[in-house]
Amino acid sequence: MRQRATSVEEVKRKIAELKGKDLSVAVNRGRKKVTRMSGVIVDLFPSVFTFRAAAGDLVSFSYSDVICGDIVFRETAR
């Protein structure tokens, strides 16, 4: 089933709501490779946002990755 078109502004708003919350992230790296990590969204910028993984790594993602479905967020319970 086709997904409803999502605007960049809508994605930015949703990610801003998730900032500071404990999240589980699945990143589709292509060719059936999926990287899973948990952590927190640290900063929001005009084109990208940064994610601090529980392992201490700082990773940046673009909002278009979320629109394309390459990145999926899930809130985790504390």
Backbone as XML, in Angstrom:
<?xml version="1.0"?>
<chain id="A" units="angstrom">
  <residue number="1" name="MET">
    <atom name="N" x="0.833" y="-1.171" z="0.000"/>
    <atom name="CA" x="0.000" y="0.000" z="0.000"/>
    <atom name="C" x="0.887" y="1.247" z="0.000"/>
  </residue>
  <residue number="2" name="ARG">
    <atom name="N" x="0.527" y="2.207" z="-0.765"/>
    <atom name="CA" x="1.314" y="3.425" z="-0.892"/>
    <atom name="C" x="1.141" y="4.312" z="0.333"/>
  </residue>
  <residue number="3" name="GLN">
    <atom name="N" x="2.266" y="4.886" z="0.793"/>
    <atom name="CA" x="2.218" y="5.783" z="1.942"/>
    <atom name="C" x="1.749" y="7.165" z="1.510"/>
  </residue>
  <residue number="4" name="ARG">
    <atom name="N" x="1.123" y="7.859" z="2.447"/>
    <atom name="CA" x="0.692" y="9.229" z="2.203"/>
    <atom name="C" x="1.915" y="10.122" z="2.125"/>
  </residue>
  <residue number="5" name="ALA">
    <atom name="N" x="1.913" y="11.071" z="1.223"/>
    <atom name="CA" x="3.043" y="11.989" z="1.077"/>
    <atom name="C" x="3.215" y="12.810" z="2.351"/>
  </residue>
  <residue number="6" name="THR">
    <atom name="N" x="4.450" y="12.891" z="2.816"/>
    <atom name="CA" x="4.776" y="13.613" z="4.037"/>
    <atom name="C" x="5.692" y="14.778" z="3.679"/>
  </residue>
  <residue number="7" name="SER">
    <atom name="N" x="5.406" y="15.933" z="4.229"/>
    <atom name="CA" x="6.243" y="17.099" z="3.946"/>
    <atom name="C" x="7.439" y="17.125" z="4.898"/>
  </residue>
  <residue number="8" name="VAL">
    <atom name="N" x="8.458" y="17.840" z="4.504"/>
    <atom name="CA" x="9.651" y="17.977" z="5.327"/>
    <atom name="C" x="9.298" y="18.700" z="6.625"/>
  </residue>
  <residue number="9" name="GLU">
    <atom name="N" x="8.433" y="19.679" z="6.561"/>
    <atom name="CA" x="8.046" y="20.428" z="7.756"/>
    <atom name="C" x="7.339" y="19.524" z="8.760"/>
  </residue>
  <residue number="10" name="GLU">
    <atom name="N" x="6.502" y="18.623" z="8.276"/>
    <atom name="CA" x="5.805" y="17.689" z="9.156"/>
    <atom name="C" x="6.794" y="16.736" z="9.832"/>
  </residue>
  <residue number="11" name="VAL">
    <atom name="N" x="7.783" y="16.253" z="9.077"/>
    <atom name="CA" x="8.805" y="15.365" z="9.632"/>
    <atom name="C" x="9.640" y="16.114" z="10.667"/>
  </residue>
  <residue number="12" name="LYS">
    <atom name="N" x="10.018" y="17.355" z="10.377"/>
    <atom name="CA" x="10.792" y="18.152" z="11.333"/>
    <atom name="C" x="10.032" y="18.345" z="12.639"/>
  </residue>
  <residue number="13" name="ARG">
    <atom name="N" x="8.727" y="18.580" z="12.542"/>
    <atom name="CA" x="7.905" y="18.767" z="13.731"/>
    <atom name="C" x="7.849" y="17.489" z="14.561"/>
  </residue>
  <residue number="14" name="LYS">
    <atom name="N" x="7.660" y="16.351" z="13.903"/>
    <atom name="CA" x="7.593" y="15.071" z="14.611"/>
    <atom name="C" x="8.926" y="14.727" z="15.283"/>
  </residue>
  <residue number="15" name="ILE">
    <atom name="N" x="10.022" y="15.006" z="14.603"/>
    <atom name="CA" x="11.346" y="14.725" z="15.178"/>
    <atom name="C" x="11.628" y="15.670" z="16.341"/>
  </residue>
  <residue number="16" name="ALA">
    <atom name="N" x="11.182" y="16.920" z="16.238"/>
    <atom name="CA" x="11.354" y="17.866" z="17.348"/>
    <atom name="C" x="10.610" y="17.381" z="18.590"/>
  </residue>
  <residue number="17" name="GLU">
    <atom name="N" x="9.453" y="16.732" z="18.407"/>
    <atom name="CA" x="8.704" y="16.178" z="19.535"/>
    <atom name="C" x="9.451" y="15.016" z="20.183"/>
  </residue>
  <residue number="18" name="LEU">
    <atom name="N" x="10.266" y="14.284" z="19.407"/>
    <atom name="CA" x="11.006" y="13.136" z="19.919"/>
    <atom name="C" x="12.345" y="13.515" z="20.553"/>
  </residue>
  <residue number="19" name="LYS">
    <atom name="N" x="12.770" y="14.757" z="20.376"/>
    <atom name="CA" x="14.070" y="15.189" z="20.899"/>
    <atom name="C" x="14.134" y="14.995" z="22.410"/>
  </residue>
  <residue number="20" name="GLY">
    <atom name="N" x="15.213" y="14.348" z="22.868"/>
    <atom name="CA" x="15.426" y="14.135" z="24.290"/>
    <atom name="C" x="14.795" y="12.873" z="24.846"/>
  </residue>
  <residue number="21" name="LYS">
    <atom name="N" x="13.974" y="12.170" z="24.058"/>
    <atom name="CA" x="13.334" y="10.939" z="24.526"/>
    <atom name="C" x="14.202" y="9.740" z="24.158"/>
  </residue>
  <residue number="22" name="ASP">
    <atom name="N" x="14.106" y="8.677" z="24.948"/>
    <atom name="CA" x="14.819" y="7.431" z="24.629"/>
    <atom name="C" x="14.160" y="6.785" z="23.419"/>
  </residue>
  <residue number="23" name="LEU">
    <atom name="N" x="14.974" y="6.496" z="22.406"/>
    <atom name="CA" x="14.453" y="5.946" z="21.156"/>
    <atom name="C" x="15.225" y="4.716" z="20.732"/>
  </residue>
  <residue number="24" name="SER">
    <atom name="N" x="14.552" y="3.883" z="19.977"/>
    <atom name="CA" x="15.182" y="2.778" z="19.277"/>
    <atom name="C" x="15.088" y="3.116" z="17.795"/>
  </residue>
  <residue number="25" name="VAL">
    <atom name="N" x="16.195" y="2.991" z="17.073"/>
    <atom name="CA" x="16.237" y="3.395" z="15.672"/>
    <atom name="C" x="16.664" y="2.215" z="14.804"/>
  </residue>
  <residue number="26" name="ALA">
    <atom name="N" x="15.965" y="2.037" z="13.699"/>
    <atom name="CA" x="16.351" y="1.043" z="12.699"/>
    <atom name="C" x="16.730" y="1.812" z="11.434"/>
  </residue>
  <residue number="27" name="VAL">
    <atom name="N" x="17.961" y="1.601" z="10.959"/>
    <atom name="CA" x="18.468" y="2.306" z="9.788"/>
    <atom name="C" x="18.674" y="1.294" z="8.670"/>
  </residue>
  <residue number="28" name="ASN">
    <atom name="N" x="17.976" y="1.496" z="7.552"/>
    <atom name="CA" x="18.112" y="0.618" z="6.397"/>
    <atom name="C" x="19.343" y="1.058" z="5.606"/>
  </residue>
  <residue number="29" name="ARG">
    <atom name="N" x="20.358" y="0.206" z="5.568"/>
    <atom name="CA" x="21.610" y="0.517" z="4.872"/>
    <atom name="C" x="21.646" y="-0.068" z="3.458"/>
  </residue>
  <residue number="30" name="GLY">
    <atom name="N" x="20.561" y="-0.718" z="3.035"/>
    <atom name="CA" x="20.493" y="-1.287" z="1.700"/>
    <atom name="C" x="20.946" y="-2.735" z="1.668"/>
  </residue>
  <residue number="31" name="ARG">
    <atom name="N" x="20.524" y="-3.451" z="0.647"/>
    <atom name="CA" x="20.883" y="-4.858" z="0.463"/>
    <atom name="C" x="20.603" y="-5.702" z="1.698"/>
  </residue>
  <residue number="32" name="LYS">
    <atom name="N" x="19.414" y="-5.512" z="2.260"/>
    <atom name="CA" x="18.948" y="-6.266" z="3.422"/>
    <atom name="C" x="19.810" y="-6.063" z="4.671"/>
  </residue>
  <residue number="33" name="LYS">
    <atom name="N" x="20.523" y="-4.939" z="4.737"/>
    <atom name="CA" x="21.330" y="-4.614" z="5.911"/>
    <atom name="C" x="20.585" y="-3.558" z="6.729"/>
  </residue>
  <residue number="34" name="VAL">
    <atom name="N" x="20.254" y="-3.907" z="7.956"/>
    <atom name="CA" x="19.567" y="-2.980" z="8.846"/>
    <atom name="C" x="20.388" y="-2.841" z="10.120"/>
  </residue>
  <residue number="35" name="THR">
    <atom name="N" x="20.699" y="-1.612" z="10.482"/>
    <atom name="CA" x="21.440" y="-1.325" z="11.705"/>
    <atom name="C" x="20.451" y="-0.835" z="12.747"/>
  </residue>
  <residue number="36" name="ARG">
    <atom name="N" x="20.487" y="-1.444" z="13.920"/>
    <atom name="CA" x="19.598" y="-1.043" z="15.013"/>
    <atom name="C" x="20.439" y="-0.466" z="16.143"/>
  </residue>
  <residue number="37" name="MET">
    <atom name="N" x="19.952" y="0.636" z="16.712"/>
    <atom name="CA" x="20.646" y="1.256" z="17.840"/>
    <atom name="C" x="19.630" y="1.985" z="18.704"/>
  </residue>
  <residue number="38" name="SER">
    <atom name="N" x="20.009" y="2.243" z="19.923"/>
    <atom name="CA" x="19.152" y="3.023" z="20.813"/>
    <atom name="C" x="19.927" y="4.247" z="21.268"/>
  </residue>
  <residue number="39" name="GLY">
    <atom name="N" x="19.189" y="5.295" z="21.601"/>
    <atom name="CA" x="19.827" y="6.533" z="22.022"/>
    <atom name="C" x="18.841" y="7.679" z="22.074"/>
  </residue>
  <residue number="40" name="VAL">
    <atom name="N" x="19.361" y="8.905" z="21.855"/>
    <atom name="CA" x="18.572" y="10.125" z="22.006"/>
    <atom name="C" x="18.895" y="11.088" z="20.873"/>
  </residue>
  <residue number="41" name="ILE">
    <atom name="N" x="17.879" y="11.787" z="20.364"/>
    <atom name="CA" x="18.101" y="12.869" z="19.401"/>
    <atom name="C" x="18.661" y="14.053" z="20.175"/>
  </residue>
  <residue number="42" name="VAL">
    <atom name="N" x="19.827" y="14.554" z="19.737"/>
    <atom name="CA" x="20.530" y="15.592" z="20.483"/>
    <atom name="C" x="20.230" y="16.985" z="19.945"/>
  </residue>
  <residue number="43" name="ASP">
    <atom name="N" x="20.426" y="17.209" z="18.651"/>
    <atom name="CA" x="20.263" y="18.537" z="18.059"/>
    <atom name="C" x="19.486" y="18.461" z="16.761"/>
  </residue>
  <residue number="44" name="LEU">
    <atom name="N" x="18.828" y="19.575" z="16.442"/>
    <atom name="CA" x="18.092" y="19.710" z="15.191"/>
    <atom name="C" x="18.701" y="20.867" z="14.405"/>
  </residue>
  <residue number="45" name="PHE">
    <atom name="N" x="18.945" y="20.636" z="13.133"/>
    <atom name="CA" x="19.494" y="21.647" z="12.239"/>
    <atom name="C" x="18.573" y="21.762" z="11.028"/>
  </residue>
  <residue number="46" name="PRO">
    <atom name="N" x="18.746" y="22.765" z="10.178"/>
    <atom name="CA" x="17.842" y="22.937" z="9.037"/>
    <atom name="C" x="17.769" y="21.738" z="8.091"/>
  </residue>
  <residue number="47" name="SER">
    <atom name="N" x="18.867" y="21.034" z="7.855"/>
    <atom name="CA" x="18.859" y="19.927" z="6.898"/>
    <atom name="C" x="19.052" y="18.557" z="7.527"/>
  </residue>
  <residue number="48" name="VAL">
    <atom name="N" x="19.631" y="18.515" z="8.717"/>
    <atom name="CA" x="19.939" y="17.244" z="9.378"/>
    <atom name="C" x="19.621" y="17.336" z="10.873"/>
  </residue>
  <residue number="49" name="PHE">
    <atom name="N" x="19.628" y="16.171" z="11.527"/>
    <atom name="CA" x="19.539" y="16.120" z="12.979"/>
    <atom name="C" x="20.565" y="15.114" z="13.473"/>
  </residue>
  <residue number="50" name="THR">
    <atom name="N" x="21.009" y="15.273" z="14.715"/>
    <atom name="CA" x="22.032" y="14.391" z="15.259"/>
    <atom name="C" x="21.417" y="13.470" z="16.304"/>
  </residue>
  <residue number="51" name="PHE">
    <atom name="N" x="21.954" y="12.258" z="16.355"/>
    <atom name="CA" x="21.466" y="11.200" z="17.233"/>
    <atom name="C" x="22.650" y="10.651" z="18.008"/>
  </residue>
  <residue number="52" name="ARG">
    <atom name="N" x="22.578" y="10.654" z="19.343"/>
    <atom name="CA" x="23.639" y="10.095" z="20.176"/>
    <atom name="C" x="23.219" y="8.683" z="20.568"/>
  </residue>
  <residue number="53" name="ALA">
    <atom name="N" x="23.967" y="7.698" z="20.053"/>
    <atom name="CA" x="23.683" y="6.301" z="20.357"/>
    <atom name="C" x="24.114" y="5.979" z="21.777"/>
  </residue>
  <residue number="54" name="ALA">
    <atom name="N" x="23.527" y="4.939" z="22.348"/>
    <atom name="CA" x="23.854" y="4.522" z="23.721"/>
    <atom name="C" x="25.325" y="4.157" z="23.837"/>
  </residue>
  <residue number="55" name="ALA">
    <atom name="N" x="25.943" y="3.709" z="22.733"/>
    <atom name="CA" x="27.364" y="3.356" z="22.729"/>
    <atom name="C" x="28.262" y="4.593" z="22.745"/>
  </residue>
  <residue number="56" name="GLY">
    <atom name="N" x="27.667" y="5.790" z="22.567"/>
    <atom name="CA" x="28.436" y="7.028" z="22.605"/>
    <atom name="C" x="28.700" y="7.641" z="21.247"/>
  </residue>
  <residue number="57" name="ASP">
    <atom name="N" x="28.367" y="6.937" z="20.173"/>
    <atom name="CA" x="28.580" y="7.461" z="18.822"/>
    <atom name="C" x="27.578" y="8.570" z="18.521"/>
  </residue>
  <residue number="58" name="LEU">
    <atom name="N" x="28.030" y="9.602" z="17.814"/>
    <atom name="CA" x="27.165" y="10.674" z="17.360"/>
    <atom name="C" x="26.966" y="10.502" z="15.857"/>
  </residue>
  <residue number="59" name="VAL">
    <atom name="N" x="25.710" y="10.335" z="15.450"/>
    <atom name="CA" x="25.373" y="10.059" z="14.055"/>
    <atom name="C" x="24.428" y="11.147" z="13.565"/>
  </residue>
  <residue number="60" name="SER">
    <atom name="N" x="24.606" y="11.579" z="12.322"/>
    <atom name="CA" x="23.682" y="12.562" z="11.757"/>
    <atom name="C" x="22.850" y="11.912" z="10.661"/>
  </residue>
  <residue number="61" name="PHE">
    <atom name="N" x="21.585" y="12.317" z="10.595"/>
    <atom name="CA" x="20.654" y="11.824" z="9.593"/>
    <atom name="C" x="19.970" y="13.014" z="8.945"/>
  </residue>
  <residue number="62" name="SER">
    <atom name="N" x="19.553" y="12.855" z="7.704"/>
    <atom name="CA" x="18.793" y="13.915" z="7.049"/>
    <atom name="C" x="17.299" y="13.622" z="7.191"/>
  </residue>
  <residue number="63" name="TYR">
    <atom name="N" x="16.503" y="14.653" z="7.105"/>
    <atom name="CA" x="15.058" y="14.503" z="7.205"/>
    <atom name="C" x="14.513" y="13.700" z="6.025"/>
  </residue>
  <residue number="64" name="SER">
    <atom name="N" x="15.175" y="13.783" z="4.885"/>
    <atom name="CA" x="14.725" y="13.023" z="3.716"/>
    <atom name="C" x="14.873" y="11.518" z="3.927"/>
  </residue>
  <residue number="65" name="ASP">
    <atom name="N" x="15.852" y="11.106" z="4.758"/>
    <atom name="CA" x="15.980" y="9.681" z="5.093"/>
    <atom name="C" x="14.735" y="9.182" z="5.814"/>
  </residue>
  <residue number="66" name="VAL">
    <atom name="N" x="14.152" y="10.016" z="6.652"/>
    <atom name="CA" x="12.937" y="9.646" z="7.374"/>
    <atom name="C" x="11.759" y="9.589" z="6.409"/>
  </residue>
  <residue number="67" name="ILE">
    <atom name="N" x="11.675" y="10.558" z="5.498"/>
    <atom name="CA" x="10.586" y="10.581" z="4.521"/>
    <atom name="C" x="10.626" y="9.342" z="3.635"/>
  </residue>
  <residue number="68" name="CYS">
    <atom name="N" x="11.817" y="8.934" z="3.217"/>
    <atom name="CA" x="11.971" y="7.765" z="2.345"/>
    <atom name="C" x="11.740" y="6.443" z="3.070"/>
  </residue>
  <residue number="69" name="GLY">
    <atom name="N" x="11.736" y="6.469" z="4.391"/>
    <atom name="CA" x="11.526" y="5.249" z="5.150"/>
    <atom name="C" x="12.806" y="4.502" z="5.463"/>
  </residue>
  <residue number="70" name="ASP">
    <atom name="N" x="13.959" y="5.132" z="5.208"/>
    <atom name="CA" x="15.237" y="4.488" z="5.512"/>
    <atom name="C" x="15.523" y="4.476" z="7.012"/>
  </residue>
  <residue number="71" name="ILE">
    <atom name="N" x="14.864" y="5.363" z="7.769"/>
    <atom name="CA" x="15.046" y="5.439" z="9.208"/>
    <atom name="C" x="13.674" y="5.340" z="9.863"/>
  </residue>
  <residue number="72" name="VAL">
    <atom name="N" x="13.587" y="4.441" z="10.854"/>
    <atom name="CA" x="12.328" y="4.264" z="11.583"/>
    <atom name="C" x="12.618" y="4.411" z="13.072"/>
  </residue>
  <residue number="73" name="PHE">
    <atom name="N" x="11.848" y="5.283" z="13.743"/>
    <atom name="CA" x="12.007" y="5.522" z="15.175"/>
    <atom name="C" x="10.908" y="4.802" z="15.952"/>
  </residue>
  <residue number="74" name="ARG">
    <atom name="N" x="11.274" y="4.338" z="17.144"/>
    <atom name="CA" x="10.309" y="3.800" z="18.097"/>
    <atom name="C" x="10.732" y="4.290" z="19.485"/>
  </residue>
  <residue number="75" name="GLU">
    <atom name="N" x="9.750" y="4.779" z="20.236"/>
    <atom name="CA" x="10.043" y="5.190" z="21.620"/>
    <atom name="C" x="10.228" y="3.954" z="22.473"/>
  </residue>
  <residue number="76" name="THR">
    <atom name="N" x="11.199" y="4.010" z="23.377"/>
    <atom name="CA" x="11.424" y="2.900" z="24.291"/>
    <atom name="C" x="10.999" y="3.315" z="25.691"/>
  </residue>
  <residue number="77" name="ALA">
    <atom name="N" x="10.503" y="2.364" z="26.453"/>
    <atom name="CA" x="10.074" y="2.647" z="27.825"/>
    <atom name="C" x="11.287" y="2.680" z="28.730"/>
  </residue>
  <residue number="78" name="ARG">
    <atom name="N" x="11.274" y="3.569" z="29.686"/>
    <atom name="CA" x="12.388" y="3.672" z="30.627"/>
    <atom name="C" x="12.258" y="2.678" z="31.713"/>
  </residue>
</chain>
